[in-house]
Amino acid sequence: MKIKFISPGDAEVLIDYEELLNLGVNAENLSFDGGSERRMMSLIFDALEDFCGLRRDGNFALVECRPYLNGGCRLEFHFADEPSRRLYIFDTADSLLDAINKLNFNEYFNTSQLDIQPVENKFFVYIPQTCKVSSHNLAVLSEYCA
């Protein structure tokens, strides 16, 4: 993995085919809804913080992914100073409803702050960063989303 610090809010990460293979990720079918891809992104965000001082801290981070030489990929990161909303994508209404039914509402969570948008056959759920959400509820939402 090669990390290039571009500016105080931007970085580029190059990952070759062998590294992707070791992480269990295929660049051609890269999707951030699988466990391997999420672990890879977590490792990258940790590396960006350690080596470049770039942290999300609840702010918006844009990630663009492009194919790179011989099956690798190039990821471009832009960190903004503006707060972001949490985004969860559910494949079906059933998985969304199952997740909502498993939330613990005694742990400072208010469903009126959810913004649910149907897009094609999926459901996008946005939660403002200012909304307090317990680690249990975050885990439930992550477990059921795509």
Backbone as JSON Lines, residues from 0, in Angstrom:
{"i":0,"aa":"M","n":[0.86,-1.17,0.0],"ca":[0.0,0.0,0.0],"c":[0.9,1.23,0.0]}
{"i":1,"aa":"K","n":[0.59,2.14,-0.89],"ca":[1.34,3.4,-0.96],"c":[0.38,4.53,-0.64]}
{"i":2,"aa":"I","n":[0.79,5.37,0.3],"ca":[-0.03,6.51,0.69],"c":[0.69,7.78,0.29]}
{"i":3,"aa":"K","n":[-0.05,8.65,-0.38],"ca":[0.51,9.93,-0.8],"c":[-0.32,11.05,-0.17]}
{"i":4,"aa":"F","n":[0.32,11.82,0.68],"ca":[-0.32,12.98,1.3],"c":[-0.31,14.11,0.29]}
{"i":5,"aa":"I","n":[-1.48,14.6,-0.11],"ca":[-1.56,15.61,-1.16],"c":[-1.72,17.0,-0.58]}
{"i":6,"aa":"S","n":[-2.61,17.16,0.39],"ca":[-2.84,18.45,1.03],"c":[-3.42,18.19,2.41]}
{"i":7,"aa":"P","n":[-3.65,19.23,3.23],"ca":[-4.19,18.99,4.57],"c":[-5.53,18.25,4.6]}
{"i":8,"aa":"G","n":[-6.24,18.14,3.5],"ca":[-7.51,17.42,3.49],"c":[-7.58,16.32,2.46]}
{"i":9,"aa":"D","n":[-6.47,16.05,1.76],"ca":[-6.51,15.09,0.66],"c":[-5.35,14.11,0.7]}
{"i":10,"aa":"A","n":[-5.64,12.88,0.29],"ca":[-4.61,11.85,0.19],"c":[-5.0,10.85,-0.89]}
{"i":11,"aa":"E","n":[-4.0,10.12,-1.35],"ca":[-4.21,9.09,-2.36],"c":[-3.6,7.79,-1.82]}
{"i":12,"aa":"V","n":[-4.31,6.69,-2.02],"ca":[-3.82,5.39,-1.59],"c":[-3.83,4.46,-2.8]}
{"i":13,"aa":"L","n":[-2.67,3.83,-3.05],"ca":[-2.55,2.85,-4.13],"c":[-2.39,1.47,-3.51]}
{"i":14,"aa":"I","n":[-3.2,0.54,-3.96],"ca":[-3.14,-0.83,-3.46],"c":[-2.99,-1.75,-4.66]}
{"i":15,"aa":"D","n":[-1.95,-2.57,-4.66],"ca":[-1.75,-3.45,-5.81],"c":[-2.58,-4.73,-5.68]}
{"i":16,"aa":"Y","n":[-2.59,-5.5,-6.73],"ca":[-3.42,-6.69,-6.82],"c":[-3.13,-7.69,-5.69]}
{"i":17,"aa":"E","n":[-1.84,-7.93,-5.41],"ca":[-1.46,-8.88,-4.36],"c":[-1.97,-8.45,-2.99]}
{"i":18,"aa":"E","n":[-1.88,-7.17,-2.69],"ca":[-2.38,-6.67,-1.4],"c":[-3.89,-6.84,-1.31]}
{"i":19,"aa":"L","n":[-4.58,-6.55,-2.39],"ca":[-6.03,-6.74,-2.4],"c":[-6.38,-8.21,-2.2]}
{"i":20,"aa":"L","n":[-5.63,-9.08,-2.85],"ca":[-5.86,-10.52,-2.72],"c":[-5.66,-10.96,-1.27]}
{"i":21,"aa":"N","n":[-4.61,-10.46,-0.62],"ca":[-4.35,-10.79,0.79],"c":[-5.46,-10.28,1.71]}
{"i":22,"aa":"L","n":[-6.1,-9.18,1.32],"ca":[-7.19,-8.62,2.11],"c":[-8.54,-9.27,1.78]}
{"i":23,"aa":"G","n":[-8.56,-10.11,0.74],"ca":[-9.81,-10.76,0.34],"c":[-10.71,-9.85,-0.46]}
{"i":24,"aa":"V","n":[-10.1,-8.89,-1.18],"ca":[-10.87,-7.9,-1.93],"c":[-10.55,-8.02,-3.41]}
{"i":25,"aa":"N","n":[-11.58,-7.9,-4.25],"ca":[-11.41,-7.93,-5.69],"c":[-11.71,-6.54,-6.24]}
{"i":26,"aa":"A","n":[-10.76,-5.91,-6.88],"ca":[-10.92,-4.54,-7.37],"c":[-12.03,-4.41,-8.4]}
{"i":27,"aa":"E","n":[-12.23,-5.45,-9.21],"ca":[-13.25,-5.37,-10.26],"c":[-14.66,-5.33,-9.69]}
{"i":28,"aa":"N","n":[-14.86,-6.0,-8.56],"ca":[-16.19,-6.07,-7.95],"c":[-16.19,-5.37,-6.6]}
{"i":29,"aa":"L","n":[-15.43,-4.31,-6.48],"ca":[-15.29,-3.62,-5.2],"c":[-16.61,-3.02,-4.76]}
{"i":30,"aa":"S","n":[-17.02,-3.41,-3.58],"ca":[-18.25,-2.92,-2.98],"c":[-17.97,-2.8,-1.5]}
{"i":31,"aa":"F","n":[-18.43,-1.75,-0.86],"ca":[-18.11,-1.54,0.53],"c":[-19.15,-2.12,1.47]}
{"i":32,"aa":"D","n":[-19.92,-3.09,0.98],"ca":[-20.91,-3.72,1.85],"c":[-20.43,-5.06,2.38]}
{"i":33,"aa":"G","n":[-19.24,-5.51,2.0],"ca":[-18.71,-6.77,2.5],"c":[-17.74,-6.58,3.64]}
{"i":34,"aa":"G","n":[-17.56,-7.61,4.42],"ca":[-16.67,-7.53,5.58],"c":[-15.22,-7.26,5.2]}
{"i":35,"aa":"S","n":[-14.73,-7.88,4.13],"ca":[-13.33,-7.68,3.71],"c":[-13.09,-6.24,3.29]}
{"i":36,"aa":"E","n":[-14.03,-5.68,2.55],"ca":[-13.89,-4.31,2.09],"c":[-13.94,-3.33,3.27]}
{"i":37,"aa":"R","n":[-14.82,-3.61,4.22],"ca":[-14.91,-2.73,5.4],"c":[-13.63,-2.79,6.22]}
{"i":38,"aa":"R","n":[-13.06,-4.01,6.39],"ca":[-11.8,-4.12,7.11],"c":[-10.7,-3.35,6.39]}
{"i":39,"aa":"M","n":[-10.67,-3.46,5.05],"ca":[-9.68,-2.74,4.27],"c":[-9.81,-1.24,4.5]}
{"i":40,"aa":"M","n":[-11.04,-0.73,4.44],"ca":[-11.24,0.71,4.63],"c":[-10.86,1.14,6.04]}
{"i":41,"aa":"S","n":[-11.14,0.32,7.02],"ca":[-10.76,0.63,8.39],"c":[-9.23,0.72,8.51]}
{"i":42,"aa":"L","n":[-8.52,-0.23,7.89],"ca":[-7.06,-0.2,7.9],"c":[-6.54,1.06,7.21]}
{"i":43,"aa":"I","n":[-7.16,1.42,6.1],"ca":[-6.72,2.61,5.36],"c":[-6.97,3.87,6.18]}
{"i":44,"aa":"F","n":[-8.16,3.99,6.78],"ca":[-8.44,5.18,7.59],"c":[-7.47,5.27,8.77]}
{"i":45,"aa":"D","n":[-7.14,4.13,9.38],"ca":[-6.16,4.13,10.47],"c":[-4.79,4.59,9.97]}
{"i":46,"aa":"A","n":[-4.38,4.09,8.79],"ca":[-3.09,4.48,8.22],"c":[-3.07,5.97,7.86]}
{"i":47,"aa":"L","n":[-4.17,6.47,7.31],"ca":[-4.24,7.89,6.97],"c":[-4.12,8.76,8.22]}
{"i":48,"aa":"E","n":[-4.71,8.3,9.31],"ca":[-4.6,9.05,10.56],"c":[-3.17,8.99,11.1]}
{"i":49,"aa":"D","n":[-2.58,7.78,11.11],"ca":[-1.23,7.61,11.65],"c":[-0.16,8.34,10.85]}
{"i":50,"aa":"F","n":[-0.24,8.25,9.52],"ca":[0.83,8.78,8.68],"c":[0.59,10.19,8.17]}
{"i":51,"aa":"C","n":[-0.67,10.57,8.03],"ca":[-0.98,11.89,7.44],"c":[-1.72,12.81,8.39]}
{"i":52,"aa":"G","n":[-2.16,12.29,9.52],"ca":[-2.92,13.11,10.47],"c":[-4.34,13.4,10.0]}
{"i":53,"aa":"L","n":[-4.83,12.65,9.02],"ca":[-6.18,12.86,8.5],"c":[-7.16,12.0,9.29]}
{"i":54,"aa":"R","n":[-8.15,12.65,9.92],"ca":[-9.15,11.96,10.72],"c":[-10.54,12.37,10.28]}
{"i":55,"aa":"R","n":[-11.44,11.42,10.36],"ca":[-12.83,11.74,10.02],"c":[-13.48,12.52,11.14]}
{"i":56,"aa":"D","n":[-13.33,12.1,12.38],"ca":[-13.91,12.79,13.55],"c":[-15.36,13.2,13.34]}
{"i":57,"aa":"G","n":[-16.15,12.35,12.69],"ca":[-17.55,12.66,12.47],"c":[-17.79,13.62,11.32]}
{"i":58,"aa":"N","n":[-16.73,14.0,10.61],"ca":[-16.88,14.9,9.47],"c":[-16.97,14.1,8.18]}
{"i":59,"aa":"F","n":[-17.36,14.78,7.14],"ca":[-17.55,14.17,5.84],"c":[-16.21,13.74,5.26]}
{"i":60,"aa":"A","n":[-16.15,12.53,4.71],"ca":[-14.97,12.04,3.99],"c":[-15.46,11.44,2.68]}
{"i":61,"aa":"L","n":[-14.97,11.98,1.57],"ca":[-15.31,11.47,0.25],"c":[-14.22,10.51,-0.2]}
{"i":62,"aa":"V","n":[-14.63,9.34,-0.66],"ca":[-13.68,8.34,-1.14],"c":[-14.06,8.0,-2.58]}
{"i":63,"aa":"E","n":[-13.09,8.16,-3.47],"ca":[-13.29,7.77,-4.86],"c":[-12.36,6.62,-5.16]}
{"i":64,"aa":"C","n":[-12.88,5.58,-5.8],"ca":[-12.09,4.39,-6.1],"c":[-12.03,4.21,-7.61]}
{"i":65,"aa":"R","n":[-10.82,3.97,-8.09],"ca":[-10.62,3.76,-9.53],"c":[-9.71,2.56,-9.74]}
{"i":66,"aa":"P","n":[-9.89,1.84,-10.85],"ca":[-8.97,0.73,-11.15],"c":[-7.55,1.27,-11.3]}
{"i":67,"aa":"Y","n":[-6.6,0.42,-10.99],"ca":[-5.19,0.79,-11.1],"c":[-4.47,-0.36,-11.77]}
{"i":68,"aa":"L","n":[-3.22,-0.21,-12.03],"ca":[-2.42,-1.17,-12.77],"c":[-2.64,-2.63,-12.35]}
{"i":69,"aa":"N","n":[-2.85,-3.49,-13.33],"ca":[-2.89,-4.95,-13.16],"c":[-3.77,-5.44,-12.02]}
{"i":70,"aa":"G","n":[-4.98,-4.93,-11.9],"ca":[-5.93,-5.43,-10.91],"c":[-5.89,-4.73,-9.57]}
{"i":71,"aa":"G","n":[-5.08,-3.71,-9.45],"ca":[-5.03,-2.94,-8.21],"c":[-6.09,-1.84,-8.23]}
{"i":72,"aa":"C","n":[-6.06,-0.99,-7.22],"ca":[-7.0,0.12,-7.21],"c":[-6.34,1.37,-6.61]}
{"i":73,"aa":"R","n":[-6.88,2.5,-7.0],"ca":[-6.42,3.8,-6.51],"c":[-7.59,4.45,-5.79]}
{"i":74,"aa":"L","n":[-7.38,4.79,-4.54],"ca":[-8.41,5.43,-3.74],"c":[-7.99,6.87,-3.45]}
{"i":75,"aa":"E","n":[-8.89,7.79,-3.74],"ca":[-8.64,9.2,-3.44],"c":[-9.54,9.6,-2.28]}
{"i":76,"aa":"F","n":[-8.96,10.23,-1.28],"ca":[-9.68,10.64,-0.07],"c":[-9.69,12.15,0.04]}
{"i":77,"aa":"H","n":[-10.86,12.68,0.35],"ca":[-11.0,14.11,0.63],"c":[-11.74,14.24,1.96]}
{"i":78,"aa":"F","n":[-11.1,14.88,2.92],"ca":[-11.68,15.09,4.24],"c":[-12.14,16.53,4.33]}
{"i":79,"aa":"A","n":[-13.42,16.73,4.63],"ca":[-13.99,18.07,4.74],"c":[-14.18,18.44,6.21]}
{"i":80,"aa":"D","n":[-14.35,19.71,6.48],"ca":[-14.55,20.19,7.83],"c":[-16.02,20.21,8.23]}
{"i":81,"aa":"E","n":[-16.89,19.8,7.34],"ca":[-18.32,19.85,7.63],"c":[-18.82,18.52,8.2]}
{"i":82,"aa":"P","n":[-19.72,18.59,9.17],"ca":[-20.25,17.36,9.75],"c":[-20.99,16.53,8.71]}
{"i":83,"aa":"S","n":[-20.87,15.23,8.84],"ca":[-21.57,14.34,7.9],"c":[-22.7,13.62,8.62]}
{"i":84,"aa":"R","n":[-23.58,13.06,7.82],"ca":[-24.63,12.22,8.37],"c":[-24.17,10.77,8.21]}
{"i":85,"aa":"R","n":[-24.61,9.94,9.11],"ca":[-24.32,8.51,8.98],"c":[-25.26,7.97,7.9]}
{"i":86,"aa":"L","n":[-24.74,7.09,7.07],"ca":[-25.54,6.5,6.0],"c":[-25.52,4.99,6.12]}
{"i":87,"aa":"Y","n":[-26.71,4.41,6.09],"ca":[-26.86,2.96,6.09],"c":[-27.73,2.61,4.89]}
{"i":88,"aa":"I","n":[-27.32,1.58,4.15],"ca":[-28.06,1.16,2.96],"c":[-28.6,-0.25,3.2]}
{"i":89,"aa":"F","n":[-29.9,-0.4,3.06],"ca":[-30.56,-1.68,3.27],"c":[-31.07,-2.2,1.93]}
{"i":90,"aa":"D","n":[-30.86,-3.5,1.69],"ca":[-31.29,-4.11,0.43],"c":[-32.79,-4.27,0.32]}
{"i":91,"aa":"T","n":[-33.46,-4.47,1.46],"ca":[-34.91,-4.7,1.44],"c":[-35.58,-3.94,2.57]}
{"i":92,"aa":"A","n":[-36.87,-3.74,2.42],"ca":[-37.64,-3.12,3.5],"c":[-37.66,-4.04,4.71]}
{"i":93,"aa":"D","n":[-37.67,-5.35,4.49],"ca":[-37.65,-6.29,5.61],"c":[-36.4,-6.14,6.46]}
{"i":94,"aa":"S","n":[-35.24,-6.02,5.82],"ca":[-34.0,-5.88,6.61],"c":[-34.0,-4.55,7.36]}
{"i":95,"aa":"L","n":[-34.54,-3.5,6.77],"ca":[-34.65,-2.21,7.45],"c":[-35.57,-2.33,8.67]}
{"i":96,"aa":"L","n":[-36.73,-2.93,8.48],"ca":[-37.68,-3.08,9.59],"c":[-37.14,-4.0,10.68]}
{"i":97,"aa":"D","n":[-36.43,-5.07,10.29],"ca":[-35.81,-5.95,11.28],"c":[-34.81,-5.17,12.13]}
{"i":98,"aa":"A","n":[-34.01,-4.34,11.48],"ca":[-33.02,-3.54,12.22],"c":[-33.71,-2.58,13.18]}
{"i":99,"aa":"I","n":[-34.73,-1.89,12.7],"ca":[-35.43,-0.92,13.56],"c":[-36.06,-1.63,14.76]}
{"i":100,"aa":"N","n":[-36.6,-2.84,14.54],"ca":[-37.21,-3.59,15.65],"c":[-36.19,-4.04,16.69]}
{"i":101,"aa":"K","n":[-34.91,-4.16,16.31],"ca":[-33.88,-4.61,17.25],"c":[-33.17,-3.45,17.95]}
{"i":102,"aa":"L","n":[-33.51,-2.21,17.59],"ca":[-32.87,-1.06,18.23],"c":[-33.32,-0.95,19.69]}
{"i":103,"aa":"N","n":[-32.43,-0.5,20.51],"ca":[-32.74,-0.27,21.93],"c":[-33.09,1.2,22.09]}
{"i":104,"aa":"F","n":[-34.36,1.49,22.25],"ca":[-34.82,2.87,22.32],"c":[-34.6,3.49,23.69]}
{"i":105,"aa":"N","n":[-34.15,2.7,24.66],"ca":[-33.82,3.25,25.98],"c":[-32.44,3.92,25.96]}
{"i":106,"aa":"E","n":[-31.69,3.68,24.91],"ca":[-30.33,4.21,24.8],"c":[-30.32,5.42,23.87]}
{"i":107,"aa":"Y","n":[-30.92,6.52,24.32],"ca":[-30.96,7.8,23.61],"c":[-30.97,7.67,22.1]}
{"i":108,"aa":"F","n":[-32.07,7.15,21.59],"ca":[-32.22,7.05,20.14],"c":[-33.64,7.44,19.77]}
{"i":109,"aa":"N","n":[-33.77,8.34,18.84],"ca":[-35.07,8.85,18.45],"c":[-35.26,8.61,16.95]}
{"i":110,"aa":"T","n":[-36.19,7.75,16.58],"ca":[-36.38,7.43,15.16],"c":[-36.9,8.61,14.35]}
{"i":111,"aa":"S","n":[-37.39,9.65,15.01],"ca":[-37.86,10.81,14.25],"c":[-36.69,11.52,13.57]}
{"i":112,"aa":"Q","n":[-35.45,11.22,13.99],"ca":[-34.29,11.84,13.37],"c":[-33.77,11.03,12.17]}
{"i":113,"aa":"L","n":[-34.39,9.88,11.91],"ca":[-34.0,9.08,10.75],"c":[-34.58,9.7,9.48]}
{"i":114,"aa":"D","n":[-33.78,9.76,8.46],"ca":[-34.25,10.19,7.15],"c":[-34.14,8.97,6.24]}
{"i":115,"aa":"I","n":[-35.27,8.36,5.91],"ca":[-35.3,7.14,5.1],"c":[-35.72,7.49,3.68]}
{"i":116,"aa":"Q","n":[-34.85,7.15,2.72],"ca":[-35.12,7.44,1.31],"c":[-35.08,6.15,0.5]}
{"i":117,"aa":"P","n":[-36.2,5.78,-0.15],"ca":[-36.14,4.63,-1.06],"c":[-35.47,5.07,-2.37]}
{"i":118,"aa":"V","n":[-34.48,4.3,-2.8],"ca":[-33.78,4.58,-4.06],"c":[-33.7,3.27,-4.82]}
{"i":119,"aa":"E","n":[-34.4,3.23,-5.96],"ca":[-34.54,2.0,-6.74],"c":[-35.04,0.9,-5.82]}
{"i":120,"aa":"N","n":[-34.3,-0.17,-5.65],"ca":[-34.76,-1.28,-4.81],"c":[-34.13,-1.28,-3.42]}
{"i":121,"aa":"K","n":[-33.48,-0.2,-3.04],"ca":[-32.79,-0.13,-1.76],"c":[-33.37,0.99,-0.9]}
{"i":122,"aa":"F","n":[-33.0,0.98,0.37],"ca":[-33.45,2.01,1.3],"c":[-32.23,2.66,1.94]}
{"i":123,"aa":"F","n":[-32.09,3.96,1.75],"ca":[-30.99,4.73,2.32],"c":[-31.49,5.37,3.61]}
{"i":124,"aa":"V","n":[-30.77,5.13,4.7],"ca":[-31.14,5.69,5.99],"c":[-30.02,6.64,6.43]}
{"i":125,"aa":"Y","n":[-30.38,7.91,6.6],"ca":[-29.42,8.93,7.03],"c":[-29.73,9.29,8.48]}
{"i":126,"aa":"I","n":[-28.68,9.35,9.29],"ca":[-28.82,9.78,10.68],"c":[-27.86,10.95,10.88]}
{"i":127,"aa":"P","n":[-28.34,12.09,11.33],"ca":[-27.44,13.24,11.53],"c":[-26.33,12.89,12.52]}
{"i":128,"aa":"Q","n":[-25.16,13.42,12.27],"ca":[-24.01,13.18,13.15],"c":[-24.28,13.71,14.55]}
{"i":129,"aa":"T","n":[-25.12,14.71,14.66],"ca":[-25.44,15.3,15.95],"c":[-26.35,14.42,16.79]}
{"i":130,"aa":"C","n":[-26.96,13.43,16.18],"ca":[-27.86,12.52,16.89],"c":[-27.0,11.51,17.67]}
{"i":131,"aa":"K","n":[-27.22,11.44,18.97],"ca":[-26.5,10.46,19.78],"c":[-27.06,9.07,19.49]}
{"i":132,"aa":"V","n":[-26.16,8.14,19.2],"ca":[-26.56,6.76,18.93],"c":[-25.62,5.86,19.72]}
{"i":133,"aa":"S","n":[-26.19,4.93,20.48],"ca":[-25.36,4.03,21.3],"c":[-24.58,3.07,20.4]}
{"i":134,"aa":"S","n":[-23.52,2.51,20.95],"ca":[-22.73,1.55,20.18],"c":[-23.56,0.31,19.85]}
{"i":135,"aa":"H","n":[-24.49,-0.07,20.74],"ca":[-25.38,-1.2,20.45],"c":[-26.22,-0.91,19.21]}
{"i":136,"aa":"N","n":[-26.83,0.27,19.15],"ca":[-27.68,0.61,18.01],"c":[-26.88,0.76,16.73]}
{"i":137,"aa":"L","n":[-25.67,1.3,16.82],"ca":[-24.81,1.39,15.63],"c":[-24.48,-0.02,15.12]}
{"i":138,"aa":"A","n":[-24.21,-0.93,16.04],"ca":[-23.9,-2.32,15.65],"c":[-25.11,-2.98,14.99]}
{"i":139,"aa":"V","n":[-26.3,-2.74,15.53],"ca":[-27.51,-3.31,14.94],"c":[-27.7,-2.79,13.52]}
{"i":140,"aa":"L","n":[-27.58,-1.49,13.33],"ca":[-27.76,-0.91,12.0],"c":[-26.71,-1.45,11.04]}
{"i":141,"aa":"S","n":[-25.48,-1.56,11.48],"ca":[-24.42,-2.08,10.62],"c":[-24.63,-3.55,10.26]}
{"i":142,"aa":"E","n":[-25.16,-4.31,11.2],"ca":[-25.38,-5.73,10.98],"c":[-26.43,-5.98,9.89]}
{"i":143,"aa":"Y","n":[-27.47,-5.18,9.86],"ca":[-28.58,-5.41,8.93],"c":[-28.42,-4.68,7.6]}
{"i":144,"aa":"C","n":[-27.54,-3.7,7.53],"ca":[-27.43,-2.97,6.26],"c":[-26.59,-3.75,5.27]}
{"i":145,"aa":"A","n":[-26.7,-3.36,4.01],"ca":[-26.0,-4.06,2.93],"c":[-24.52,-3.88,3.01]}
